[in-house]
């Protein structure tokens, strides 16, 4: 009987260790989250600072939070699912607006994913995401990671620019404007 129990335990341990093996562990969110998280070490400090400054300034103006996570390897995970889980775990985007965007770049796997919160989906559709990725893939193939991320975020800014301008003009319109002019 003990041999059977031991055998079953060994099988269960092997089964569960195989399930856990290869899964990517999303790190705990730091106390202060900067937009660029380069776990693969492919960007210089200066490049990270420039991107962080660009993305933090954009967030201050629009409230849209963009997180760029660069990893070495997906460890078998689906990049789209991993990016979504990362955004949820780190709470990227304002809670009431759900306006976060995650850009996940895996160096070894040569994969990129752009995932949006529900508040962004009407403006950056899956089709537009694929267009952005298609545009920056040749840059990534040449290992110009900074240029690819900079270009991709610029594309996102251009798409959301119209949305933000529309919102601003709606805010400025008031019934009182009709009577004061």
C-alpha contacts under 8 A as a table, 3 or more apart, distances in Angstrom:
res1	aa1	res2	aa2	distance
1	X	4	X	5.21
1	X	5	X	6.39
2	X	5	X	5.15
2	X	6	X	6.02
3	X	6	X	5.06
3	X	7	X	5.99
4	X	7	X	5.00
4	X	8	X	6.14
5	X	8	X	5.09
5	X	9	X	6.09
6	X	9	X	5.04
6	X	10	X	6.19
7	X	10	X	5.17
7	X	11	X	6.30
8	X	11	X	5.11
8	X	12	X	6.13
9	X	12	X	5.05
9	X	13	X	6.04
10	X	13	X	5.12
10	X	14	X	6.13
11	X	14	X	5.14
11	X	15	X	6.04
12	X	15	X	4.99
12	X	16	X	6.10
13	X	16	X	5.31
13	X	17	X	5.93
14	X	17	X	5.20
14	X	18	X	6.14
15	X	18	X	5.30
15	X	19	X	6.40
16	X	19	X	4.92
16	X	20	X	6.26
17	X	20	X	5.11
17	X	21	X	5.86
18	X	21	X	4.94
18	X	22	X	7.91
19	X	22	X	7.74
19	X	23	X	7.82
20	X	23	X	5.75
22	X	75	X	4.70
22	X	76	X	5.85
22	X	77	X	7.63
23	X	74	X	7.98
23	X	75	X	5.82
23	X	76	X	6.71
23	X	77	X	6.37
24	X	74	X	6.26
24	X	75	X	5.73
24	X	76	X	7.78
24	X	77	X	6.59
26	X	86	X	6.39
28	X	89	X	7.94
28	X	90	X	7.55
29	X	33	X	6.90
29	X	89	X	7.60
29	X	90	X	5.42
30	X	33	X	5.64
34	X	37	X	7.06
34	X	52	X	6.42
34	X	56	X	7.96
34	X	67	X	7.71
35	X	51	X	7.76
35	X	52	X	5.48
35	X	55	X	6.46
35	X	56	X	7.07
35	X	65	X	7.79
35	X	66	X	6.12
35	X	67	X	4.53
35	X	68	X	5.89
36	X	48	X	6.38
36	X	51	X	6.95
36	X	52	X	5.95
36	X	67	X	6.04
36	X	68	X	4.77
36	X	69	X	6.18
36	X	70	X	7.91
37	X	67	X	7.61
37	X	68	X	6.04
37	X	69	X	4.82
37	X	70	X	6.14
38	X	41	X	5.53
38	X	42	X	6.97
38	X	43	X	6.97
38	X	68	X	7.94
38	X	69	X	6.08
38	X	70	X	4.76
38	X	71	X	6.68
39	X	69	X	7.40
39	X	70	X	5.67
39	X	71	X	5.07
39	X	72	X	6.88
40	X	70	X	5.96
40	X	71	X	4.90
40	X	72	X	4.77
40	X	107	X	7.34
41	X	44	X	7.68
42	X	145	X	7.15
43	X	47	X	5.95
43	X	48	X	6.32
43	X	145	X	7.13
43	X	146	X	6.49
44	X	47	X	5.14
44	X	48	X	6.27
45	X	48	X	5.11
45	X	49	X	6.12
46	X	49	X	5.06
46	X	50	X	6.17
47	X	50	X	5.13
47	X	51	X	6.20
47	X	146	X	6.60
48	X	51	X	5.22
48	X	52	X	5.94
49	X	52	X	5.04
49	X	53	X	6.01
50	X	53	X	5.21
50	X	54	X	6.15
51	X	54	X	5.03
51	X	55	X	6.05
51	X	150	X	7.04
52	X	55	X	5.23
52	X	56	X	5.90
53	X	56	X	5.24
53	X	57	X	6.01
54	X	57	X	5.33
54	X	58	X	6.23
55	X	58	X	5.00
55	X	59	X	6.15
55	X	65	X	7.60
55	X	66	X	6.63
56	X	59	X	4.99
56	X	60	X	6.24
56	X	65	X	7.79
57	X	60	X	5.14
57	X	61	X	6.42
58	X	61	X	5.24
58	X	62	X	6.06
58	X	63	X	7.44
58	X	64	X	7.25
59	X	62	X	5.22
59	X	63	X	4.47
59	X	64	X	4.94
59	X	65	X	5.40
59	X	66	X	7.67
60	X	63	X	5.54
60	X	64	X	7.97
62	X	164	X	6.94
63	X	93	X	7.78
63	X	94	X	7.27
63	X	99	X	7.71
64	X	93	X	6.18
64	X	94	X	7.47
64	X	99	X	5.36
64	X	100	X	5.84
64	X	101	X	7.62
65	X	92	X	6.17
65	X	93	X	5.02
65	X	94	X	7.59
65	X	99	X	6.67
65	X	100	X	4.81
65	X	101	X	6.26
66	X	92	X	7.31
66	X	93	X	7.64
66	X	100	X	5.82
66	X	101	X	4.67
66	X	102	X	5.83
66	X	103	X	7.47
67	X	87	X	7.89
67	X	92	X	7.16
67	X	100	X	7.77
67	X	101	X	6.28
67	X	102	X	4.88
67	X	103	X	6.14
68	X	102	X	5.99
68	X	103	X	4.69
68	X	104	X	5.97
68	X	105	X	7.69
69	X	102	X	7.49
69	X	103	X	6.21
69	X	104	X	4.90
69	X	105	X	6.27
70	X	104	X	5.95
70	X	105	X	4.76
70	X	106	X	6.00
70	X	107	X	7.37
71	X	74	X	7.31
71	X	104	X	7.63
71	X	105	X	6.21
71	X	106	X	4.94
71	X	107	X	6.36
72	X	106	X	5.50
72	X	107	X	5.03
72	X	108	X	5.57
72	X	109	X	7.90
73	X	106	X	5.51
73	X	107	X	6.42
73	X	108	X	5.27
73	X	109	X	6.04
74	X	77	X	5.28
74	X	78	X	7.39
74	X	79	X	6.98
74	X	106	X	6.28
74	X	108	X	7.98
74	X	109	X	6.77
77	X	81	X	7.64
77	X	82	X	6.68
78	X	81	X	5.42
78	X	82	X	6.08
79	X	82	X	5.05
79	X	83	X	5.98
79	X	104	X	7.09
79	X	111	X	7.18
79	X	112	X	6.92
79	X	113	X	5.85
80	X	83	X	5.21
80	X	84	X	6.26
80	X	113	X	5.52
80	X	114	X	7.31
80	X	115	X	6.80
81	X	84	X	5.18
81	X	85	X	6.13
82	X	85	X	5.09
82	X	86	X	6.02
83	X	86	X	5.06
83	X	87	X	6.24
83	X	102	X	6.08
83	X	103	X	7.06
83	X	104	X	5.82
83	X	113	X	6.80
83	X	114	X	7.37
83	X	115	X	6.36
84	X	87	X	5.18
84	X	88	X	6.30
84	X	102	X	7.29
84	X	115	X	6.12
84	X	116	X	7.88
85	X	88	X	5.11
85	X	89	X	6.01
86	X	89	X	5.14
86	X	90	X	6.06
86	X	102	X	7.85
87	X	90	X	5.34
87	X	91	X	5.68
87	X	92	X	5.16
87	X	100	X	7.37
87	X	101	X	7.57
87	X	102	X	6.20
88	X	91	X	4.93
88	X	92	X	6.68
91	X	94	X	7.88
91	X	95	X	7.72
92	X	99	X	7.76
92	X	100	X	4.98
92	X	101	X	7.19
92	X	102	X	7.81
93	X	97	X	7.14
93	X	98	X	5.34
93	X	99	X	4.58
93	X	100	X	3.60
93	X	101	X	7.21
93	X	117	X	7.24
94	X	97	X	5.21
94	X	98	X	5.37
94	X	99	X	5.92
94	X	100	X	6.99
95	X	98	X	5.28
95	X	99	X	7.90
97	X	119	X	5.67
98	X	117	X	5.07
98	X	118	X	5.74
98	X	119	X	4.88
98	X	120	X	7.38
99	X	116	X	7.10
99	X	117	X	5.12
99	X	118	X	6.83
99	X	119	X	4.87
99	X	120	X	5.38
100	X	116	X	5.87
100	X	117	X	5.12
100	X	119	X	7.93
100	X	120	X	7.35
101	X	114	X	6.97
101	X	115	X	5.66
101	X	116	X	4.47
101	X	117	X	6.28
101	X	120	X	7.85
102	X	113	X	7.75
102	X	114	X	5.60
102	X	115	X	5.16
102	X	116	X	6.45
103	X	112	X	7.17
103	X	113	X	5.72
103	X	114	X	4.55
103	X	115	X	6.61
104	X	112	X	5.54
104	X	113	X	5.12
104	X	114	X	6.44
105	X	110	X	7.55
105	X	111	X	6.01
105	X	112	X	4.51
105	X	113	X	6.63
106	X	109	X	5.54
106	X	110	X	5.66
106	X	111	X	5.30
106	X	112	X	6.29
107	X	110	X	5.11
107	X	111	X	7.08
110	X	141	X	7.97
112	X	133	X	7.24
113	X	133	X	7.81
114	X	129	X	6.43
114	X	133	X	7.99
116	X	119	X	7.78
116	X	120	X	5.82
116	X	121	X	6.12
116	X	124	X	7.58
117	X	120	X	5.54
117	X	121	X	6.52
118	X	121	X	5.16
118	X	122	X	7.75
119	X	122	X	7.10
120	X	123	X	5.58
120	X	124	X	6.03
121	X	124	X	5.14
121	X	125	X	5.44
122	X	125	X	6.23
123	X	159	X	7.12
123	X	160	X	6.66
123	X	163	X	7.39
124	X	127	X	7.88
124	X	128	X	5.74
124	X	129	X	6.47
124	X	156	X	7.74
124	X	159	X	7.04
124	X	160	X	7.64
125	X	128	X	5.18
125	X	129	X	6.19
126	X	129	X	4.96
126	X	130	X	6.15
127	X	130	X	5.19
127	X	131	X	6.31
128	X	131	X	4.91
128	X	132	X	6.25
129	X	132	X	5.15
129	X	133	X	6.23
130	X	133	X	5.05
130	X	134	X	5.95
131	X	134	X	5.06
131	X	135	X	6.14
132	X	135	X	5.12
132	X	136	X	6.37
132	X	152	X	6.17
132	X	155	X	6.74
132	X	156	X	7.98
133	X	136	X	5.29
133	X	137	X	5.91
133	X	152	X	7.47
134	X	137	X	5.41
134	X	138	X	7.75
135	X	138	X	7.00
136	X	139	X	5.26
136	X	140	X	6.38
136	X	148	X	5.35
136	X	149	X	7.93
136	X	151	X	7.02
136	X	152	X	6.51
137	X	140	X	4.97
137	X	141	X	6.13
137	X	148	X	7.61
138	X	141	X	5.04
138	X	142	X	6.62
139	X	142	X	5.38
139	X	143	X	6.70
139	X	144	X	5.66
139	X	145	X	7.32
139	X	147	X	7.11
139	X	148	X	5.58
140	X	143	X	4.90
140	X	144	X	5.50
140	X	145	X	5.73
140	X	148	X	6.00
141	X	144	X	7.59
144	X	147	X	5.46
144	X	148	X	6.19
145	X	148	X	5.09
145	X	149	X	6.16
146	X	149	X	5.26
146	X	150	X	5.96
147	X	150	X	5.07
147	X	151	X	5.93
148	X	151	X	5.12
148	X	152	X	5.98
149	X	152	X	5.02
149	X	153	X	6.06
150	X	153	X	5.35
150	X	154	X	6.13
151	X	154	X	5.03
151	X	155	X	6.26
152	X	155	X	5.11
152	X	156	X	6.40
153	X	156	X	4.97
153	X	157	X	6.19
154	X	157	X	4.97
154	X	158	X	6.26
155	X	158	X	5.11
155	X	159	X	6.31
156	X	159	X	5.18
156	X	160	X	6.17
157	X	160	X	5.20
157	X	161	X	5.72
158	X	161	X	5.02
158	X	162	X	7.38
159	X	162	X	6.55
159	X	163	X	7.66
160	X	163	X	5.13
160	X	164	X	6.19
161	X	164	X	5.20
161	X	165	X	6.10
162	X	165	X	5.15
162	X	166	X	6.09
163	X	166	X	5.19
163	X	167	X	6.30
164	X	167	X	5.08
164	X	168	X	6.22
165	X	168	X	5.02
165	X	169	X	6.19
166	X	169	X	5.26
166	X	170	X	6.20
167	X	170	X	5.13
167	X	171	X	6.23
168	X	171	X	5.10
168	X	172	X	6.34
169	X	172	X	5.12
169	X	173	X	6.35
170	X	173	X	5.23
171	X	174	X	7.54
173	X	177	X	6.74
174	X	177	X	5.32
174	X	178	X	7.44
175	X	178	X	5.57
175	X	179	X	7.37
176	X	179	X	5.37
176	X	180	X	6.35
177	X	180	X	5.25
177	X	181	X	6.34
178	X	181	X	6.02
